[in-house]
Amino acid sequence: MMTNIAKLHVKDTSKDTTYIRPFSTKFDYDLFRSFLALSAKLGFHINHLQFTDPCHDAVLRSTDEIYVKQPPLFNSSTYPNHVWKLKKPIPGLRIIPLRWAETIKETLIYLGFKEATATRFFFKHIPNDIILAFPYGENVLFASSETSILTELKKKLKKRFSYKDQGELKKIFDLNIMNKPKHYISITCDDYVSTLIEHFDMTVEKPILKPLPSKFDFTDNSSPYLEKNTEYHIVLGYLTHISDIARPDILSYVNLLSKYAKKPRAIHFNATLQLLGYVFTTRNLSIRYTYKSPDTIKLYSSGSEILALNKTSFTYSNMILLGDSPISWYSKQISVFKCTSLPDAEIFAAGVAVREVDWLDYLIEEINYHSLGLMKKVSIMTNKPELRFKESNSYETFSYKVKVRYAIVQEALILKTIILINIPDSEHIAKILTDVIPYKKFLTLRKKILVKDSQNRPLYFMEDLSSEGLN
């Protein structure tokens, strides 16, 4: 039977639908990085528990009437047109992740934890301390200042579940974690990138210190089209994943190369390989969250105009810093129906950013821990939009979406939930998410978000970049 479990047909009769709506299992890296940043700021130890049999431990509800087709080799000759009704969960059911998430949630609440609104983040106040919990799938991370507190918690969980104690968090979801309580927590994707280099049988003979050459021509029509796009899409997918989890410095290049995914040329494929080589060379760069980091939430937003495929498009990017380190970043293209000019793009980005940071603000408010009580939200923007927000209560544009986002920023300014600060473009780190910028400026901005992690053993150490011709 076990060999045929993946073929079982599941039906939820209570809703009369063919398939049960699957529970979303997408990993929230923004929330995970927030968990690490708060743990680092408070000087916490982080323990990693991996539950060994979530299918067995998940509890089906009395309303879960789940039927399965008779699997091959187990067909009943007496009742050939009947189905089985399940009494216990079995592997392969799409409802299991949902029921397991509910089970672990109920257990944490029973142990005194509270769930932050609309997140998978749990916390528990104890005398003079707090415990943070971050469950995902069969993994649960616990953080506290004392290992004895975590040991006692694990004993209570052992009575209910079977799990493997992975000890201090070191690796999870393609990320390498280095935790030095009351110093810092750093994250890299060192092992993941090294595995990719081996997978593609690449040899990086010289250090690749630039993502792409300064004068790289994406529109070189002399380069032939690729006969097959599959490998290009695969490499681009891996690079997208890397830029999402730990390397925001390559996001602008990945987005630009993605515009040529439909009909890539050889020059574009070579660019993806160089970008992968760059990430491998600089894989000792990490995001570092420090102990007692500044009590600020900084918000960088930017709009950009990009030329690709002989078309001009607008993008917006945002980066949220908890203290001095990034916990969230993204860059997206804006529809021509929503944005018609660069000022529109800047205002669109600011409006999205104000809403985007709300979840973090609510999270810190709900935790309500004395060491986090001084957190403030700061929106850092370029000069022109900032002047517009101060001088006028309205903004003339053809786009209704831009007007809405303009109003969102105005409301936040009136309520004083954000502060606008003038910064020059040379310090605007959101520019690294959207623009292909000169190498010297690229290095300056990269140093503001990534640092060298001495715990990793990179192939090359970037001690002297002066010979690379910064231009």
N, C-alpha and C positions, 0 to 999 in steps of 0.2 A: 504493500500500500504506500509506504513512504516514498518509493520511487515515482509514484504517480500523483503526489500531493499537489504539485504545481498545476496540474490539469483540472483540479476540482473546480466546479462551477458553483459560485456562492450566490445565494438569493436572500434578500431581506424582505420577508413577507409582510412585516408590519407596515412597510411603506409601499409595498407592491412595486418595487423597482427590480430591474434585472441584476444590478450590482450594487453593493453597498458603497456609498461615497467614501473614497479612501481618505484617511487622516493625513494631513499635510506633514511630511517628514523633512521638509527643506530646512537645512541647518542655517540658523540666524547668526552669521558671523559678527554682525554689528553688536548684537546682544552679548555674544560670547566675549568679544573684545572689551565691552563695557564691564563684564564680570571680572575679567583680568585686570583692567585698569583700576576698578574700585578695590579689588583684593590687594593690588600692589600699593595703592595709596594708603591703605590701612595696615600694611605690613603683614598680610595673612599668609599662612600655609594653605596650599590647595591639595586635597587628596582626590584621587580618581578611582571611582568604583565602577566596575564593569559587571553588570548583572548577567549571569550565565544562562538563565532560562526564562526570559520575559514572557515567552508564549505560555509556559506552564503557570507562571505567577499571575498572568493577566486574568482578570475576573470578568466573565461574561455577565451581562445584565439579564434579568428575567424577561425583559422585552426582546431580547436578541433571539429571534426565531430564525436560525440559520440552517439552510438545507443545502445539501451537495448532491451532485449527480453520482451515480454509482461509478466508481473509478474502474478502469480496465483491470481485468483479472478478478474483480470482486462483484461481477454482475450476478444478480439473483435470477435464476430461471423461473422461480415461483412468482416473483413480483418484478418483472422486467421493466415496468413503467413507473416504479416507485423511486423515491429519493430518500436520502438519509437525513435525519434531523440530528444535529450535533448537540451533545450534552456538555462537552468540554472543548476548549479551543485547541486547534491543531495548527502546525506551521503552514504558512502559505495564505491564511485568511487575511484579507485586506483590512478587516476590522481590528486585528490584533494590535497594531501600533497605537490606535486610538484607545482601546481598552487598557493597554499597558500604561499609556500616558496618564489616564484617569486613575489607575491603580496607584502609581507612584505619587501622583498628586495628593490623593486621599491619604496615603501613608505619611507624607511630609506634613500635611495639615494636622493629622492625628498626633504627630510628634511636636506640634507647636509652631510650625512654620506658617507664614502668611504668603500668599501669592500676589506679586505685583500685578497691577491691572494690565490685561492684554499682553502679557509676556510669559515666558517660561522661567521667570526669575523668582526664587523664593528666599525668604529671610526670616530669622528668628532672633528676637532680642533676649539676651540672658544678662544677669547682673554684670555690669561693666564691660560687656562685650556683645558681639553679634555674630551669627553664623549665616553665611550665604550659601545658597544651593542653586545649581544649574543643571537640571536634568535634560538629557536629549537621547532619545532612543534607549538603548540598553546601558548608556553611560550616565552617571550622575557625578557632578563635581561639588565638593563641599569645601568651604574656605572659612578659616577662623584664625585668631591670633595664637591659640594654644593647640598643640597636637593632642593634648589630653582630652580636650573638648571633642575633637574629631574622633578619637578612639572610642569614647563613650557613645557617641552617635552611631558609629559603625556596629557596636555590640547590639544596640537596639534593632538595627536593620537586619542583623544576622538571624534574629529570631523569626523574621517573616520571610526573608528572601535568601537565595543562594547567590553569591557574587564573588568576583575575583578582585581582591584589593591590589590595585596597581601602584599604591603608595603615592608619593609626591608626583604631581602632574608633570610629565615630561614630553608626551607626544599624544596628539589627538587630531583626527580629521586632517591629515596631510600637513600638520603644523608641528614644529619642534618648539617646546616650551622650556625656558630656563627661568626657574623661580628662586630668587634669593630673598627670603622674607626680610623686611625692613631695609631692603636695598632696591631691588627692581624685579620686574617680570618682563622677559623679552620673548618675542615670537619671530620665527623664521620659517621658511619652507625648504630648508637645506636638503633634507633627505628626499623630499618629493622631487625637487629639481634634479638632484643627482641621479635618481631613478629614471627620469625622463631622458637624460643624456645617454644613459646606458641603453634605454629602450630604442632610441633612434640611432644607436651606434655612432654617436657623434664624438669627435675628438677636438677638444679646444686646446690647440697648440700654443696660442698666444692669448694673453688677457684681452678680453673685449670690454673696454671700459665705457664705451658709448652705446646707448640703445640702438641708434642708427647713425650713419654719417651725417654731419651737419647739413650738407647740401644734397641729401637723398631726394631723388625725383620719383615720387609716387606715380606720376603721370607719364612715365617713359614709354611711349608707344612703340619703340623699336624692340622692346622685350617681348618674346613670344608668349602666347597664351599657354597655360598648362593643359595637357591632354586630359588629365584627370584631376579633379578638385579635392578628392577625398583626403589626401595627406595634408594638404594645405588647411582644410577645415579641422583636421585632428590637432595639428600643432597650434592653430589659432585657438581652439577650444581649451587646450592646456594652458596657454598663455593668459586667456581670459580668466581661468580659474586662479592662476597665480596672482594676477592683478587684483582679484577680488579678496583673496584671503590675507595677503601680507605684503604685496608690492605695488602700492599705488603709483610709484614712479614710472611704471610702464603702461599705465592705463590709456594715456592719450595715443600712444603708438598702436596699441591693440585695437582701439576704437577706429583709428584711421585705416588700419589694414583690414578691418572687418567690412569696410565699405566696398572692398574689392572681392568679397567672398564669392559673389556670383560668377565673375569671370576673372579670376586671378591670373596674373602673368608670372613669369619666372622670377622677375625682380621682386615681386611681392612675397613669393615663397622663400627666396633667399633672405629677405628682410625678417621673416618670422624665425628662421634659423639663427640669424644674428642676434635677434632679440632674446631667444632662448639661451644663446651663448653668453650674452650680457648678464642675464639673471644668474647663470651658473657661475660666472666669474665673480659676481658681487653677492653671492649667496650668504656671505657673512653679514650682510646688512639686515638689521632687525628693527622692528618697532619695539620701543622700550617704554614700559610704564614704571614710573619711579615712586618710591616711598615718599609720602608727604608732598606730593606734587602740588602745584598751585591750585587754589580753590576757584577755578574758572572753567567754564565751558565755552570754548572759542568756536566760532562758526565762520568759515570762509566760504564765500559764494562768488561765482564768476560766470559770465556769459562769453561765448566766443563765436567767431564767424570762421567757418572752415570751407575750403574749396576742395572738392573731391569729385571725380567722375564728371568733370566740367560743370559741376553744379555747386552753388553756394548754399550752405546749410548753417543753422545756428544750433549750438549746444549749450547746455548749462551744467555746471559742476558744483558740488558742495563737499566740504570736508569738515567734520566735527572733531574737535580736539578736547579730550578730557584732561585737564592740566595742560601739558605740553605735547601730548602724544595723540595720534589719530585713532579714533575708534570706528569711524564711519566715513566712507567716501564713495562717490559715484559720479558718473558723467553720462548724460543722455542727450540724444538729439531731440530738438523741439520741432514739432510739426509746423509747416509753413502757415497753417491756419491759426496757430497760436502765437506766432512770433514773426514779425516782418522786418526787424532791425536789430542792431547790436544793443542799443539801449533797452529794447523790449526784452532781449535775452538776459541782460543783467538784472532787470527787475523781476522777471520770471524766476530766475535762480534764487534771488533773495526771498521771494514769497514762499517758494518750495522749502527753502532752508529753515525758515521760521517754523513751519509746520513740522518739518522733519525732526527738529530737535526737541519737540514737545514730549515725546515718549521718554527721553532721557531725563528731562526736567521732572516729569511725573514720577519716574522711577526713584530718583534721589529724594523727592518729597515723601514718597511712601515709605522708603527705608527709614527715614527720619532718624538717622544716627548722628550723634553730636559731632563726630569728626567730618561729616559731610554737610553740616548745616550752613557753611559759608559759601557754598557753590553759587556762582552767578553765571548768567548767560550773556555772552558777548558776540555780536554779529560784526564781523570785520569785512568791509566792502571797499571797492574802488571808489575814487573821488566823485565822478559825475552822478551816479545814482544817489550817493549819499547827499549831495547838494539838492537833488530833486526832492528827496524825501523831506528835507528840512524846509525848503522854500515854498512848497505847494502841497495842498491837500488832495490834489487830483493830478492825473497824468494823461495826456492826450495820446491815444493810440487807437488803431483800428481793431485791436484784439480785445475781446471781452475777457479772455483768460488772463491776459496781462493786467487788466484793470482790477480783477479779483485779487491777484497776488499783490498788487500795489496796495490795495486796501488792507490786506493781511499784515503787511509790514507796518503800515500806518497805525493800525490798531495796536500792534505789539509795542510801538514806540510810545503811544499814548498811555498804555498800561505799564510802561517801563519794564516790560519783561525782557527787552533786549536793549543793548547800548550800541550805537553805531560809532565805529572808530575808523578814522582815515588812515590808510596805509598805502605806500607806493606799490606799483606793480612788482618791483624787485623783491618785495616781501610777501607777495600774495601767493600762498602755497597752492590755492585752488587752480592756479594757472598751469600747474604741472599735470593736472588731470585732463585738460582740454587742448592745450597748445603744444606744438612741437617747437620748443624754445632753444635758443643758443646754448651750447654745452656749458659755458661758464655760469650762466644764470640757472641752468638745470641743476648743476652741482650745488649751488647756493641754496636752492629751494629743497633739494633732496636732503641736505644736512639738517633741515628743520624738522623732518619727519622720520628719517631713518638714521640709525647709528650702527657703527661696527660692533658686532658681538664677538668678544674675545673668546667666548666658550666654543665657538665653531672653529673648524680647521679648514679654511678655504684653500683653494688651489693657489690663489694669488692674494697678496696683501696690498691694498691700495694706499701705500704710504706716500708715494710721490706721483702726482698726476701732472706735474708741470711739463713733462716731456710730451704730453699728449696733444699739445697745441690747442689750448682752450680758445674756442671762437664761437 
